[in-house]
Amino acid sequence: MSSLTSTLSKATEMLWKVAEIGFVANLVIILVYILLGETSGNFVISVVANIILLVDALTYQGVVTIVLAAFLYRYFTQKL
């Protein structure tokens, strides 16, 4: 059981690292778009367009749900 827990812990840690890298990559792409504007290239423009579509698709209830889920996750992980 201990090796299973250890393996799952390592897998979870690796998935978090991948998510962090993806988040930072998106932030860098947004920064490039802010600095270069329309001349930043097709890839950067398409990523920014997709982010804008995602933000536009979120309703007030969706934002509240995401914030509440993040708060509860942080609350319960600090309790353990």
Backbone atoms as SQL, in Angstrom:
CREATE TABLE atoms (id INTEGER PRIMARY KEY, chain TEXT, resi INTEGER, resn TEXT, atom TEXT, x REAL, y REAL, z REAL);
INSERT INTO atoms VALUES
  (1, 'A', 1, 'MET', 'N', 0.823, -1.196, 0.000),
  (2, 'A', 1, 'MET', 'CA', 0.000, 0.000, 0.000),
  (3, 'A', 1, 'MET', 'C', 0.866, 1.257, 0.000),
  (4, 'A', 2, 'SER', 'N', 1.994, 1.169, 0.674),
  (5, 'A', 2, 'SER', 'CA', 2.880, 2.320, 0.753),
  (6, 'A', 2, 'SER', 'C', 3.456, 2.681, -0.612),
  (7, 'A', 3, 'SER', 'N', 3.786, 1.656, -1.410),
  (8, 'A', 3, 'SER', 'CA', 4.349, 1.956, -2.733),
  (9, 'A', 3, 'SER', 'C', 3.289, 2.563, -3.648),
  (10, 'A', 4, 'LEU', 'N', 2.034, 2.139, -3.495),
  (11, 'A', 4, 'LEU', 'CA', 0.948, 2.723, -4.286),
  (12, 'A', 4, 'LEU', 'C', 0.752, 4.189, -3.915),
  (13, 'A', 5, 'THR', 'N', 0.766, 4.477, -2.633),
  (14, 'A', 5, 'THR', 'CA', 0.632, 5.857, -2.176),
  (15, 'A', 5, 'THR', 'C', 1.801, 6.703, -2.670),
  (16, 'A', 6, 'SER', 'N', 2.986, 6.150, -2.617),
  (17, 'A', 6, 'SER', 'CA', 4.169, 6.863, -3.092),
  (18, 'A', 6, 'SER', 'C', 4.083, 7.130, -4.590),
  (19, 'A', 7, 'THR', 'N', 3.638, 6.142, -5.354),
  (20, 'A', 7, 'THR', 'CA', 3.503, 6.305, -6.801),
  (21, 'A', 7, 'THR', 'C', 2.451, 7.343, -7.138),
  (22, 'A', 8, 'LEU', 'N', 1.316, 7.293, -6.453),
  (23, 'A', 8, 'LEU', 'CA', 0.266, 8.281, -6.696),
  (24, 'A', 8, 'LEU', 'C', 0.718, 9.680, -6.299),
  (25, 'A', 9, 'SER', 'N', 1.472, 9.775, -5.235),
  (26, 'A', 9, 'SER', 'CA', 1.986, 11.072, -4.806),
  (27, 'A', 9, 'SER', 'C', 2.942, 11.649, -5.848),
  (28, 'A', 10, 'LYS', 'N', 3.811, 10.812, -6.391),
  (29, 'A', 10, 'LYS', 'CA', 4.740, 11.272, -7.427),
  (30, 'A', 10, 'LYS', 'C', 3.997, 11.663, -8.700),
  (31, 'A', 11, 'ALA', 'N', 2.975, 10.888, -9.062),
  (32, 'A', 11, 'ALA', 'CA', 2.193, 11.209, -10.261),
  (33, 'A', 11, 'ALA', 'C', 1.450, 12.525, -10.087),
  (34, 'A', 12, 'THR', 'N', 0.879, 12.732, -8.912),
  (35, 'A', 12, 'THR', 'CA', 0.174, 13.981, -8.636),
  (36, 'A', 12, 'THR', 'C', 1.128, 15.166, -8.683),
  (37, 'A', 13, 'GLU', 'N', 2.302, 14.990, -8.103),
  (38, 'A', 13, 'GLU', 'CA', 3.298, 16.059, -8.119),
  (39, 'A', 13, 'GLU', 'C', 3.720, 16.393, -9.549),
  (40, 'A', 14, 'MET', 'N', 3.892, 15.379, -10.368),
  (41, 'A', 14, 'MET', 'CA', 4.288, 15.611, -11.756),
  (42, 'A', 14, 'MET', 'C', 3.180, 16.316, -12.539),
  (43, 'A', 15, 'LEU', 'N', 1.931, 15.920, -12.310),
  (44, 'A', 15, 'LEU', 'CA', 0.814, 16.582, -12.990),
  (45, 'A', 15, 'LEU', 'C', 0.718, 18.052, -12.590),
  (46, 'A', 16, 'TRP', 'N', 0.960, 18.364, -11.325),
  (47, 'A', 16, 'TRP', 'CA', 0.947, 19.757, -10.881),
  (48, 'A', 16, 'TRP', 'C', 2.050, 20.552, -11.556),
  (49, 'A', 17, 'LYS', 'N', 3.227, 19.933, -11.701),
  (50, 'A', 17, 'LYS', 'CA', 4.333, 20.619, -12.382),
  (51, 'A', 17, 'LYS', 'C', 3.981, 20.899, -13.841),
  (52, 'A', 18, 'VAL', 'N', 3.358, 19.937, -14.516),
  (53, 'A', 18, 'VAL', 'CA', 2.944, 20.130, -15.909),
  (54, 'A', 18, 'VAL', 'C', 1.916, 21.256, -16.001),
  (55, 'A', 19, 'ALA', 'N', 0.972, 21.288, -15.064),
  (56, 'A', 19, 'ALA', 'CA', -0.041, 22.350, -15.061),
  (57, 'A', 19, 'ALA', 'C', 0.605, 23.713, -14.820),
  (58, 'A', 20, 'GLU', 'N', 1.565, 23.775, -13.916),
  (59, 'A', 20, 'GLU', 'CA', 2.264, 25.037, -13.655),
  (60, 'A', 20, 'GLU', 'C', 3.036, 25.506, -14.883),
  (61, 'A', 21, 'ILE', 'N', 3.690, 24.585, -15.568),
  (62, 'A', 21, 'ILE', 'CA', 4.435, 24.943, -16.778),
  (63, 'A', 21, 'ILE', 'C', 3.486, 25.464, -17.848),
  (64, 'A', 22, 'GLY', 'N', 2.334, 24.815, -18.007),
  (65, 'A', 22, 'GLY', 'CA', 1.342, 25.282, -18.975),
  (66, 'A', 22, 'GLY', 'C', 0.814, 26.661, -18.631),
  (67, 'A', 23, 'PHE', 'N', 0.571, 26.901, -17.357),
  (68, 'A', 23, 'PHE', 'CA', 0.075, 28.208, -16.921),
  (69, 'A', 23, 'PHE', 'C', 1.106, 29.299, -17.191),
  (70, 'A', 24, 'VAL', 'N', 2.355, 29.022, -16.864),
  (71, 'A', 24, 'VAL', 'CA', 3.419, 30.002, -17.104),
  (72, 'A', 24, 'VAL', 'C', 3.610, 30.227, -18.601),
  (73, 'A', 25, 'ALA', 'N', 3.494, 29.174, -19.397),
  (74, 'A', 25, 'ALA', 'CA', 3.614, 29.327, -20.851),
  (75, 'A', 25, 'ALA', 'C', 2.519, 30.250, -21.382),
  (76, 'A', 26, 'ASN', 'N', 1.302, 30.083, -20.881),
  (77, 'A', 26, 'ASN', 'CA', 0.216, 30.975, -21.297),
  (78, 'A', 26, 'ASN', 'C', 0.490, 32.411, -20.879),
  (79, 'A', 27, 'LEU', 'N', 1.019, 32.611, -19.692),
  (80, 'A', 27, 'LEU', 'CA', 1.353, 33.966, -19.248),
  (81, 'A', 27, 'LEU', 'C', 2.428, 34.595, -20.127),
  (82, 'A', 28, 'VAL', 'N', 3.417, 33.800, -20.525),
  (83, 'A', 28, 'VAL', 'CA', 4.471, 34.316, -21.404),
  (84, 'A', 28, 'VAL', 'C', 3.893, 34.681, -22.766),
  (85, 'A', 29, 'ILE', 'N', 3.000, 33.850, -23.287),
  (86, 'A', 29, 'ILE', 'CA', 2.375, 34.137, -24.580),
  (87, 'A', 29, 'ILE', 'C', 1.553, 35.420, -24.503),
  (88, 'A', 30, 'ILE', 'N', 0.822, 35.604, -23.407),
  (89, 'A', 30, 'ILE', 'CA', 0.046, 36.839, -23.239),
  (90, 'A', 30, 'ILE', 'C', 0.981, 38.046, -23.156),
  (91, 'A', 31, 'LEU', 'N', 2.095, 37.902, -22.450),
  (92, 'A', 31, 'LEU', 'CA', 3.065, 38.993, -22.356),
  (93, 'A', 31, 'LEU', 'C', 3.642, 39.340, -23.730),
  (94, 'A', 32, 'VAL', 'N', 3.966, 38.325, -24.525),
  (95, 'A', 32, 'VAL', 'CA', 4.469, 38.573, -25.881),
  (96, 'A', 32, 'VAL', 'C', 3.428, 39.319, -26.694),
  (97, 'A', 33, 'TYR', 'N', 2.156, 38.927, -26.552),
  (98, 'A', 33, 'TYR', 'CA', 1.091, 39.611, -27.291),
  (99, 'A', 33, 'TYR', 'C', 0.958, 41.069, -26.836),
  (100, 'A', 34, 'ILE', 'N', 1.070, 41.296, -25.538),
  (101, 'A', 34, 'ILE', 'CA', 0.971, 42.669, -25.031),
  (102, 'A', 34, 'ILE', 'C', 2.124, 43.520, -25.561),
  (103, 'A', 35, 'LEU', 'N', 3.313, 42.939, -25.611),
  (104, 'A', 35, 'LEU', 'CA', 4.476, 43.698, -26.063),
  (105, 'A', 35, 'LEU', 'C', 4.498, 43.920, -27.575),
  (106, 'A', 36, 'LEU', 'N', 4.119, 42.895, -28.358),
  (107, 'A', 36, 'LEU', 'CA', 4.252, 42.983, -29.812),
  (108, 'A', 36, 'LEU', 'C', 2.945, 43.264, -30.544),
  (109, 'A', 37, 'GLY', 'N', 1.828, 43.019, -29.886),
  (110, 'A', 37, 'GLY', 'CA', 0.536, 43.285, -30.517),
  (111, 'A', 37, 'GLY', 'C', 0.252, 42.352, -31.681),
  (112, 'A', 38, 'GLU', 'N', -0.289, 42.895, -32.750),
  (113, 'A', 38, 'GLU', 'CA', -0.704, 42.094, -33.906),
  (114, 'A', 38, 'GLU', 'C', 0.471, 41.501, -34.684),
  (115, 'A', 39, 'THR', 'N', 1.669, 41.996, -34.453),
  (116, 'A', 39, 'THR', 'CA', 2.836, 41.468, -35.164),
  (117, 'A', 39, 'THR', 'C', 3.492, 40.303, -34.428),
  (118, 'A', 40, 'SER', 'N', 2.853, 39.777, -33.407),
  (119, 'A', 40, 'SER', 'CA', 3.456, 38.732, -32.590),
  (120, 'A', 40, 'SER', 'C', 3.380, 37.347, -33.217),
  (121, 'A', 41, 'GLY', 'N', 2.639, 37.188, -34.294),
  (122, 'A', 41, 'GLY', 'CA', 2.593, 35.900, -34.977),
  (123, 'A', 41, 'GLY', 'C', 1.258, 35.205, -34.822),
  (124, 'A', 42, 'ASN', 'N', 1.028, 34.246, -35.714),
  (125, 'A', 42, 'ASN', 'CA', -0.258, 33.544, -35.744),
  (126, 'A', 42, 'ASN', 'C', -0.510, 32.721, -34.485),
  (127, 'A', 43, 'PHE', 'N', 0.524, 32.016, -33.998),
  (128, 'A', 43, 'PHE', 'CA', 0.337, 31.162, -32.830),
  (129, 'A', 43, 'PHE', 'C', -0.053, 31.977, -31.606),
  (130, 'A', 44, 'VAL', 'N', 0.662, 33.047, -31.368),
  (131, 'A', 44, 'VAL', 'CA', 0.390, 33.889, -30.200),
  (132, 'A', 44, 'VAL', 'C', -1.003, 34.488, -30.301),
  (133, 'A', 45, 'ILE', 'N', -1.367, 34.964, -31.478),
  (134, 'A', 45, 'ILE', 'CA', -2.690, 35.562, -31.669),
  (135, 'A', 45, 'ILE', 'C', -3.786, 34.524, -31.468),
  (136, 'A', 46, 'SER', 'N', -3.576, 33.296, -31.948),
  (137, 'A', 46, 'SER', 'CA', -4.606, 32.268, -31.776),
  (138, 'A', 46, 'SER', 'C', -4.750, 31.857, -30.315),
  (139, 'A', 47, 'VAL', 'N', -3.646, 31.791, -29.582),
  (140, 'A', 47, 'VAL', 'CA', -3.725, 31.455, -28.154),
  (141, 'A', 47, 'VAL', 'C', -4.467, 32.546, -27.396),
  (142, 'A', 48, 'VAL', 'N', -4.145, 33.797, -27.674),
  (143, 'A', 48, 'VAL', 'CA', -4.817, 34.911, -27.003),
  (144, 'A', 48, 'VAL', 'C', -6.299, 34.935, -27.369),
  (145, 'A', 49, 'ALA', 'N', -6.627, 34.651, -28.630),
  (146, 'A', 49, 'ALA', 'CA', -8.035, 34.607, -29.040),
  (147, 'A', 49, 'ALA', 'C', -8.780, 33.505, -28.293),
  (148, 'A', 50, 'ASN', 'N', -8.156, 32.352, -28.116),
  (149, 'A', 50, 'ASN', 'CA', -8.796, 31.262, -27.375),
  (150, 'A', 50, 'ASN', 'C', -8.979, 31.617, -25.902),
  (151, 'A', 51, 'ILE', 'N', -8.020, 32.297, -25.312),
  (152, 'A', 51, 'ILE', 'CA', -8.153, 32.724, -23.918),
  (153, 'A', 51, 'ILE', 'C', -9.291, 33.729, -23.784),
  (154, 'A', 52, 'ILE', 'N', -9.387, 34.650, -24.745),
  (155, 'A', 52, 'ILE', 'CA', -10.473, 35.634, -24.714),
  (156, 'A', 52, 'ILE', 'C', -11.824, 34.943, -24.846),
  (157, 'A', 53, 'LEU', 'N', -11.921, 33.945, -25.732),
  (158, 'A', 53, 'LEU', 'CA', -13.178, 33.199, -25.877),
  (159, 'A', 53, 'LEU', 'C', -13.535, 32.465, -24.585),
  (160, 'A', 54, 'LEU', 'N', -12.536, 31.897, -23.926),
  (161, 'A', 54, 'LEU', 'CA', -12.782, 31.190, -22.666),
  (162, 'A', 54, 'LEU', 'C', -13.279, 32.145, -21.591),
  (163, 'A', 55, 'VAL', 'N', -12.655, 33.300, -21.485),
  (164, 'A', 55, 'VAL', 'CA', -13.068, 34.285, -20.477),
  (165, 'A', 55, 'VAL', 'C', -14.466, 34.809, -20.790),
  (166, 'A', 56, 'ASP', 'N', -14.762, 35.043, -22.065),
  (167, 'A', 56, 'ASP', 'CA', -16.097, 35.512, -22.442),
  (168, 'A', 56, 'ASP', 'C', -17.174, 34.467, -22.169),
  (169, 'A', 57, 'ALA', 'N', -16.811, 33.183, -22.264),
  (170, 'A', 57, 'ALA', 'CA', -17.788, 32.114, -22.056),
  (171, 'A', 57, 'ALA', 'C', -18.136, 31.925, -20.582),
  (172, 'A', 58, 'LEU', 'N', -17.247, 32.365, -19.692),
  (173, 'A', 58, 'LEU', 'CA', -17.524, 32.216, -18.268),
  (174, 'A', 58, 'LEU', 'C', -18.589, 33.215, -17.832),
  (175, 'A', 59, 'THR', 'N', -19.612, 32.701, -17.204),
  (176, 'A', 59, 'THR', 'CA', -20.650, 33.561, -16.657),
  (177, 'A', 59, 'THR', 'C', -20.285, 33.923, -15.217),
  (178, 'A', 60, 'TYR', 'N', -21.088, 34.767, -14.624),
  (179, 'A', 60, 'TYR', 'CA', -20.867, 35.155, -13.231),
  (180, 'A', 60, 'TYR', 'C', -20.903, 33.925, -12.323),
  (181, 'A', 61, 'GLN', 'N', -21.855, 33.036, -12.573),
  (182, 'A', 61, 'GLN', 'CA', -21.973, 31.834, -11.751),
  (183, 'A', 61, 'GLN', 'C', -20.745, 30.937, -11.915),
  (184, 'A', 62, 'GLY', 'N', -20.213, 30.872, -13.119),
  (185, 'A', 62, 'GLY', 'CA', -19.020, 30.067, -13.359),
  (186, 'A', 62, 'GLY', 'C', -17.815, 30.593, -12.609),
  (187, 'A', 63, 'VAL', 'N', -17.655, 31.901, -12.600),
  (188, 'A', 63, 'VAL', 'CA', -16.535, 32.514, -11.883),
  (189, 'A', 63, 'VAL', 'C', -16.676, 32.274, -10.386),
  (190, 'A', 64, 'VAL', 'N', -17.880, 32.438, -9.861),
  (191, 'A', 64, 'VAL', 'CA', -18.115, 32.204, -8.436),
  (192, 'A', 64, 'VAL', 'C', -17.831, 30.743, -8.089),
  (193, 'A', 65, 'THR', 'N', -18.229, 29.827, -8.946),
  (194, 'A', 65, 'THR', 'CA', -17.984, 28.405, -8.708),
  (195, 'A', 65, 'THR', 'C', -16.491, 28.102, -8.687),
  (196, 'A', 66, 'ILE', 'N', -15.744, 28.669, -9.613),
  (197, 'A', 66, 'ILE', 'CA', -14.298, 28.436, -9.658),
  (198, 'A', 66, 'ILE', 'C', -13.620, 29.001, -8.413),
  (199, 'A', 67, 'VAL', 'N', -14.000, 30.199, -8.008),
  (200, 'A', 67, 'VAL', 'CA', -13.410, 30.816, -6.816),
  (201, 'A', 67, 'VAL', 'C', -13.764, 30.009, -5.569),
  (202, 'A', 68, 'LEU', 'N', -15.008, 29.567, -5.464),
  (203, 'A', 68, 'LEU', 'CA', -15.430, 28.769, -4.316),
  (204, 'A', 68, 'LEU', 'C', -14.691, 27.433, -4.272),
  (205, 'A', 69, 'ALA', 'N', -14.547, 26.782, -5.412),
  (206, 'A', 69, 'ALA', 'CA', -13.827, 25.508, -5.462),
  (207, 'A', 69, 'ALA', 'C', -12.364, 25.695, -5.070),
  (208, 'A', 70, 'ALA', 'N', -11.738, 26.774, -5.539),
  (209, 'A', 70, 'ALA', 'CA', -10.342, 27.041, -5.181),
  (210, 'A', 70, 'ALA', 'C', -10.213, 27.313, -3.683),
  (211, 'A', 71, 'PHE', 'N', -11.156, 28.067, -3.131),
  (212, 'A', 71, 'PHE', 'CA', -11.131, 28.354, -1.697),
  (213, 'A', 71, 'PHE', 'C', -11.292, 27.075, -0.881),
  (214, 'A', 72, 'LEU', 'N', -12.258, 26.244, -1.246),
  (215, 'A', 72, 'LEU', 'CA', -12.482, 25.002, -0.505),
  (216, 'A', 72, 'LEU', 'C', -11.290, 24.061, -0.622),
  (217, 'A', 73, 'TYR', 'N', -10.711, 23.981, -1.816),
  (218, 'A', 73, 'TYR', 'CA', -9.530, 23.132, -1.996),
  (219, 'A', 73, 'TYR', 'C', -8.398, 23.590, -1.084),
  (220, 'A', 74, 'ARG', 'N', -8.149, 24.884, -1.076),
  (221, 'A', 74, 'ARG', 'CA', -7.068, 25.421, -0.238),
  (222, 'A', 74, 'ARG', 'C', -7.379, 25.226, 1.249),
  (223, 'A', 75, 'TYR', 'N', -8.620, 25.424, 1.628),
  (224, 'A', 75, 'TYR', 'CA', -9.021, 25.268, 3.027),
  (225, 'A', 75, 'TYR', 'C', -8.789, 23.835, 3.501),
  (226, 'A', 76, 'PHE', 'N', -9.251, 22.865, 2.707),
  (227, 'A', 76, 'PHE', 'CA', -9.145, 21.473, 3.136),
  (228, 'A', 76, 'PHE', 'C', -7.723, 20.933, 3.028),
  (229, 'A', 77, 'THR', 'N', -6.932, 21.410, 2.080),
  (230, 'A', 77, 'THR', 'CA', -5.557, 20.924, 2.007),
  (231, 'A', 77, 'THR', 'C', -4.702, 21.495, 3.129),
  (232, 'A', 78, 'GLN', 'N', -5.028, 22.672, 3.619),
  (233, 'A', 78, 'GLN', 'CA', -4.283, 23.220, 4.750),
  (234, 'A', 78, 'GLN', 'C', -4.697, 22.558, 6.055),
  (235, 'A', 79, 'LYS', 'N', -5.924, 22.062, 6.128),
  (236, 'A', 79, 'LYS', 'CA', -6.394, 21.386, 7.339),
  (237, 'A', 79, 'LYS', 'C', -5.724, 20.027, 7.508),
  (238, 'A', 80, 'LEU', 'N', -5.406, 19.369, 6.395),
  (239, 'A', 80, 'LEU', 'CA', -4.815, 18.029, 6.477),
  (240, 'A', 80, 'LEU', 'C', -3.384, 18.154, 6.761);
